[in-house]
């Protein structure tokens, strides 16, 4: 009994103060009978990384084989994550597909927000929003095929999520009823039909492997929308308007990319723990840092551990020591290789993306 009490006290002390006295500011809550930790704890960070790897693997596998031929085993093998972890995070294959759709929608929403369309007139807001969505789908063809084509092969949850997305877009178009007398004769069904027709056109392009730019559909689709709410003259003007200037905007940092065919994590033959991720992140933030500087930043107290970990990263081609080291009496100076930078970005991208979305 006394032993059990001491064990419980040690556990409570670790939760309050972290390992070796390092505060992790653990806040424990009860939610649905499960213990919930704040997002900044190591366990949650590791789960975020595992979730990111699984979603990336799922995107690549679904795009390659199709949803119906995609298995949980295929996803976990590609992600190098256990089946147990997959089921802890998603529950089943369809839940993974829905999560993938949600991640994509979140990225598109952030790009729409960054476009600053809120204060524009309805027609310009619709045109700018349509351009943003088409640009994203064109830039991320794998994710576009998954959300527009493969989602139709999912179960009821995936179809419900797809219908919810279309319904939200229809609400935006339905505001066109306030644009004039012609719009007054339209109904919500009009907007739903236009959204469905637009997705139908995009679906046909993606399913048929048409390589023409999706942004090339902008004028015709806007003409179709304007015809219903504003009349033939407005429709002709939309069809004849010059296309927006294509800007090479930086990608929103998110869990997936269309370039899922090459996941840098797949090239690393090691288990990437939270501690490893922190070391990579610290070296990325402080190129040329010494062993001690990296250890302090990453919260590793044992000099032997940080030395062993850095040498292992060097052997894997993720980091390189540009300093003299002990042989010359100069401190080590660590920098990431190109592959190391890709892996560091890939590991941290989900957490940063979630903070930006909060």
N, C-alpha and C positions, 0 to 999 in steps of 0.2 A: 504493500500500500504506500509506504514511504517512498519507494523507488518510483512508483507511478506518479506520485505528487511531484517529485524532483524533475521527472521527465516532462511533465506538463509545464512546470515553471520554466524549464529551459526552452521549450517550444514557444511559450508566450514571450520570453525575452528576445528570441530570434525575430519574432514577428514585430516586436516593438522596435528593435534596434538593428536588425539585419545581422548578417554574418560579420564576425570580428568587430562588432560595435558600429558598423556603418549603417546610418539610418536609411531605411527604405520607405519610411512614412506609410507603413501599411495601414490601410483603413478597411476593416472587415465589415461586410454587410451580409445579410441573409436575403437571398432572392430566389424564390421558387425552391427553397430547401437546399440551395447550393451555396458554397462559400465563394464570394465575389471579391476579387482583389482589384485595386486601382490599376489603371493602364500603365503606370510607370514602374510596376514591379517586374523583375526579371522574368517570372513565369508568363505574365501576359505578353511581354515583349517576344518571348520565344514562340508563343502561340500565334502572334501576329505574323512572324516570319514563316512559320509552318503553313499558316493559312494562305499567305502570299504565294508560297511555292506550289501549294496544291491548286490554287486558282490559275496560276500560270501554266501548270502542267495540264489542267483540265482544258484550258483554252486551246493549247496546242493539240491535244489529243482529239477534242471534239471537232476542231477545224480539219484535222487530218483524216479522221475516220468517220465523222458524223456522230451525232449524239446517240443514235440507236446502237452503234457498234462500240461505243465508249464504255469501258468498265471501270469500276473503282480500282481494281487491281492495276489496270493500265495507267490510271492517273497517279496512284501512289508509287508505282515503279518509276515513272518518269520524274516524279517530284523527289524521290528518295525520302519519302515519309511513310511511316507505318500505316497499315489499314486501321489500326486502333485509333491513331490520331485523326485520321480522316473522319471516322464515325463520331469521334468526340466533337469535331468542329462542325460537321455538316449533317450528320444523321443518315443521309443517303445520297445517291447520285443526283437526283432531281434538286435537292436542296443546294448542292454545289452549283448546279446550273443557274438556279435562281440567284445565288450569291454572286455569281459571275455577272449576271445581268444587272444586278444592283450596283456593282462596282462600275460597270460601264456607264450606267445612267448617272451615277454620281460624278463621273468625270465630265460627261457632257453638260450636266447642270453647272459645274464650276466654269466651264468654258463659256456657257451662255451668260453667267453672271459677270465674267470678266469682259464680255463684249459690251456691257453697259447699255442694254436695250430698253431698260425699264421706262425711261422718260421719252422714248420716241413715239411717234404716231403709230397707230395700229398696223398700217400697211408696212411701214419701215421696220417695225418690231417683228412682224411675221417674216419679212424678207431676210432680215439679219439673223433671226433664229434658224430659219431654214438653211441659210448659208452655213451657219456654224455647225449644224447637225450633219449636213452633207459633207462638209470639210472633214469633220471627225471620222465619219464612216469611210471616206476616201483615204484618209491617212492611216486608218486602222482596219484594213480589209478583213483580217481574221476575226476581230471582235465584231465587225459589222455582220459577217456571215453567221456568227453564232447567235447574235441577238435578233437578227431579222429573219434568218432562214432556219437555223437549227432549233431555235426556241419553239418552233411549231411542232417539233417532234417530242417535246418534253411532256410531262404529265399535266395534271390540272393546275398545280401550283404555278408552273412556268407559264401556262396559257393565261391564268388569271393575272399574273404580273405583267405580261405583255399587254393585256387588255387595259390594265390600269394605266400603263404608260400612254397608250393611244388615247384614253379618255382625258388625260391631263392635257395632251396636245389639242384635243378637240375643244376644250374649254377656252384655250387661247384663241383659236380661230372663231369661236362663237362670239367673241367680242366684236367681230365685224358687223354684227347686226345693228350696231350703233353708228355705223359709218354713213348711213344715208337711207333713202327710201327703198332702194333695191335690197339692201341688207335686212330691212325690217321684215321682208317676206320670208327670210330664211329661218330655220329652226336649228336646234342642237343636232338633229339628225343630219342636217346639211354639213355641219362641221365634222361630224363623225364620218360621213361619207368621203369628204375631202381628205381627211387624215388616212382613212383606209385606202383610198385610191393612191395617195402618195406613197404609202408603204408598199402597196402592190407593185408600183413601178420600180421602186428600189429593190424589192424582193426579186423581181424578174431579172434585173441586172445582175444581182449577186448570185442568184441560183444558176443562171445561165453562163456565168464566167465572163460576162461582158467586161472588157477592160477599159471602156471609155470612162472618163472621169465622172464621178457622181455629181460633182459641182456643175457639170454641164447641163444638168436637169433643172437648175434653179429657175431660169426664165420661163420655161414651159409650165413648171409646177406653180409658179407664182401667177402666171397668166390664168391657169385653171382656178386658182383660189380667188383672184381678183374678179373674174367673170361672175362668180356667184354673188359676191357682196357689193361690187362696185360697177359692174357692167362691162360691155364689150370694149369701150374706149380705154378704160383703165387696164383691161386685160392685154390689149395690144401694146400699151405703154410698157407694161411689165415684161412682155416678151421681147421688146426691143431695147430694153435698158442694158447698158454695158455691165458685164460681170464685175463684182468687186475685185479690187487688187488682191491677188493671192499673196499673203504674208507668211513667211516661214516662222510661225510662232513657236516658242519652246513648248514641248509637250507638258501637260499637266502631270505632275508627279503622282503616279497612281500604281495600283497593284499589278496592272497588266499593260502589255503593249501589244500592238499588232505583230511585232517582231518576236512572237512567242516561239518561233521555230528554233531560236538560239537563246536559251536561258543561261546566263553566265554561271548560275549556281550548279548547273548540270556538269560543268567542267571542273568542279572542285571535289576531289575524292576524299572528303572528310566530313564529319558531322559538325555543322556550324552551330555552336552553342551561343547563348547570349553573350558570354564573356568574349568569345572570338569576334562576334559582331561589334562589340564595344571597342575592341582593340583596332579593328579595321577602321571603324568610324573615327577614332582618335588620331590614327595616323593620317587619315584623309584630311582631317581638320588641321593637323599640325605637321606638314611635311618636314622632314629633317629632325624630328623629335628623337631624343635619346630613349634608351630603355626605361629609365626612371621617369621621364616625362610621360611616356605612354602609360606606364603603370599607374602613376598618380591620376592621370586623366580617366583611365578605365576602372580605377578603384581596385587594383590588384596589389595586395600588400607584399606578397612573396616575390623577391627579385628572381629567384630561380624559375618560378612559374612564367613570368613575363618573358624571360630570356628563352625558355623552351618554346613558348608559343610563337614568339617572333621568328625564331629559327625555323619552326615548322611552316609558318606562312611564307618564309623565304624559299624553302624547298618546294612548296606548291606553286611558286611563281606568282604569288599575290603581293609580296613585299620585297624590297631590296634595301640592303644596308649600304648607304653611300658614304658612311663615315669610316674612320680608320679602325675603330675597335681597339681591343686590348693589345693587339700586336704592335700598333703604332702609338699606343698611349692616348689616343683620342677617343671621345665617346662615339657610340654608334649613332647613326643618323638615318632613320627609317623613312622610306617613301613607298607608296603603293605603285605597283606596276599598272599598265592599262587594264589588265584583267582584274587586278585587285580593286581598282576604282569602280569597275562595273559591278563587282560583287558587293562592295560596300554600299553603293547606291541602291542596289537591288534589295539588300537586307534592310535598309532603313526606310525604304520608300513608302511602305504601308503605314507605318507609324506617323511619318510626317504628313502623309496624305490625309489621315484621319484627323490630325490636329488642325490642318487647314480647313477641313470640312466642318469642324465643330463650331 
